[in-house]
């Protein structure tokens, strides 16, 4: 009997696009079964911290606290250029003016918050909200500013909000590297052979979606709910790329640089274990 593994990922179009073929049996049997659990990214971060999920999408910030128990996969993640979180406000302002002000973020362990903290000091007054509530919180004055992710990058002007800073752009200017947003993890105690099989299956699932892009559409729409078709397409186009197939040397360098800076600031603990299981 095939082992059954729990797989957590978000209902966002990039994740449902990546995992559609794997969870719907569209690729040759990978030697294991998956039981998917769709949650927002901060919920997934929390589940992984408790060791509940065998496989999961994760924020790279959270991975900084999980390296002892989880290994990173080469495939399936979100890393790229021009796709980082944005700081937005209801009226024109500057990042300097926002120091000490209340800023809404989509979770303490999100990469969005990590980038905010790495940007400068003075941004510790946080309002933790689900990512889809942040723009309304900023518009209503509940927060002075917000760090937005996912499809909010495309829709914030509809809320009358102004972009203050593109944190992904800042990271690229500072490091010269793409921005690591989220990766796919596997529990280290699954063993290197099983982890390798999972990594291969995730890659083949994404390759299937690239070859048959129309097939996952109903599944994607069902979880994207009210998201417009053009926003879904923009979302997938922005967050799913060659790095999603394989982090490669540049992607791995970006992850290590992010962790190095976070360790230096004392935001995440150091870890001597290898990033990958292989």
N, C-alpha and C positions, 0 to 999 in steps of 0.2 A: 504493500500500500504506500502511495506517495505521501511524503510528509506535507502537512498543511501549515502554511506560514501566514501570519497576519501582516497585511500590507496597508499602511496608512498613507494617504495623500489628500491633497486639497481638492475641492470641487472647481477650482479655477481651470480655464480651458487648456492651459499648457499641460497640467497634470493629467487631466482626463484624456487629452490627445496622446500623451506618452504611454499611458497604461491601458488604453482601450483594448488593444490586441491581446495583451497578457491576460487581462481578467475575463475576456470574452472567448478565450480559446482559439484565437486566430493565428497563433504561431505553433509550430511543432512542440509537443509535450516537453517542458523543461525539466521534468523529473521531480517536480513539486507542485502543489496546489497553493493558491492564494485566497485568502479571505480579506477582501478589501474593506477598509473603513475610511470614509471620507469626512474630514474635519478641517476647520480653518487651521492655518499654519501654527498659530500659537498654541492651540489645543494639541496638535501633533507634537510640538516641542515638549509640552508637559507630559504627554503619554510616554515619550521616549525617555524623559528624565526618570520616570518610574519604571522603565524597563518593560513596559507592557507590550510594545510592538516588536515583531521580529524584523520587519523591513519598514522603513518610513521615509517620506519626504521630510526634510528638516531645514530650518534656517541655519546658515553657517555660524551665526552667533551661538545658537544652541549646541551645535556640534563641538564648539570650543569647550563646552562643559561635559561632553559625552564621549570623548575620545577613548576613555578607558573601557567602555562597554560596546561601542559601535565602531565599525569601519566604514569608510566612505566608498561608494561605488564609483566607477569611472563613467557610467552612463546615467541618463535620466534627469540630470539636474538643470538648474537655471543659472547660467553665467554668461555674461556677454558685455557688450558696449552699448551705451545709450539706453540702458534699461534699468538704471538705478532709481531708488526712491526720491521723491521730491518733497521739499519743505514748502508748504503753501500757507497763505494767510488771507484774511478777509480784506485787507487793505495793504498797499505798498509798505514794506518795511525792510529791514536788513537782518542778517543773522546776528550781528552784534547787538541789535536792539532786542533780540529775543532771549538773550541770556537772562536766566532767572525767571522767565515767563513760563506759563503753563503750556506745554506742547503735547499734543495727542500723538501717541505712537501705537502701532498695531501689535504691541506685545513687548515685554521687557527683553525677551530673548530673540527677537527678530533681528535680522541683519540690518533692517532699517534703523532700529535704535542703536545698534553697534556703530553704524556709520555716523550717526548723529553724535555719539559720545566721542568717536575718534576725531571728528571734525575740529572741535575745540572743547574746552571745559566750560561749564556754566549752563549745561542743558539737562540738568538732573530733575527739574520740576516736571514730572511726566504724568500724563493722563492716559491710562492704558485702556484702549478700546478695540473692538473688532475693526478690521481695516475698512469695512463698508460703512461704519458709523463716523469715521473721522471727519469727512468733509462737512457733514451736517453739524458736527460739534464745533468746527471752526466757523462756519457760517453763522451759527447761533450765538457765538461768543463764549461757549463753554470752555474753549481753549483759545489761546492767543494765536496758535499756529498748529499745523499738523504735518506729520510725515506720512505721505501716501504711497501706496504700492499697487500692484496689479492693474486692473482696468481703470482705477482712479486716475492714473496718469493721463488717460484720454478724455476723462469726463469732468475734471475739476473746473474748467471754465464755465460749465453749465451751472455751477454753484456760485458763480461770481467771485471765485477765489483767484489770487495772484500767486505766481511762482516766486518764491524767495531764493531758493537754491536747489540745484540738482545735485544731490549728494553722490550719485553715481559719476557724474561729470567731474566733480571734485576729486573723487577717488582716482579716476583715470588720469587726471592732470597730476596728481601727487605721486602716483605709483607707476604710471605708464602701462598699467595692466587692466584687463577687463574686471568687472565687478562680480564677485561670487555672491549670489543671492541665496540659493537653496540647493541642497544636494540630496542624494538618496543614500540611506544608511542601511547596514545589515548588522545584526548582533554578532559580535566577534565569536560568541560561543557556538554559532552555527558551523564554524569551521571553514577553512579556506576553500575547500572543494565546493561546498554548497554556496558560499558567497560568490565564487566565480561563476557558478551556474546561474545564479540570480542576476548577476551583472550582465551576462550574455543574453538572458531572456529579456531584460529591460531594453537592451540595445536593439534586439530583434523586434520587440514590440514597437519601438519608435520607428525603426526602418519600415515596418509594415504601414504605419500611419502616414509616413512620407510618400509611400507608393500608392496608398489608397486614401487620400485626404478627405474624400467625401463620406467614407463609411462611418467614421466616428462621430459625424456631425450631430445626429440625434442624441447620442449619449452626452456629448459636450453641452448641447443646448439644454438638456434636462437638468443638468447641474448648474449651468450658468444662469438659469432662471430668467430674469428680466433683461439680461445683457443683449444689446442689439447685435445683429449678425456681423456688421462691419467691425464692431468693437471686439467680438470674439476672434475674428480673423487677425486684427491688429495685435491682439494679445498673444496669440500663438506665434505670429510672425516675429514678435519682439523677444519672447522668452524661450522659444524652441529654436535651436540653431546647431551648428556643428559641435559646439561644446556639449550639447545635450547628448550627442552620440558618444563622445569621448572627451573628457576634460583635456587630455593631451598635456604636453609639457607646459604650455603657456597657462592653461587653466589651473594646473597643479601649482605653478609658481604663484598665481594670484591668490589661491587659497592659503598657501604658506605665508605669504606676505601679510594677508589680513590677520592671520593668527599671531604672527610675530608682533605686529603693532598692538594687537589687543592684549597679548601677554605683557608687553612692555608697559602698558598703561595699567596693568593689574585688573583688567576687565574679565579675562578668562585665566584659568590655571594652566601652568605649563604641563606638557605631556611628552613622554619619551617614546610612546608607542608609534609604530608606523601609521600613516594616514590611511593606507589601504591594507587589505588583508593579504594581498599577494606580494 
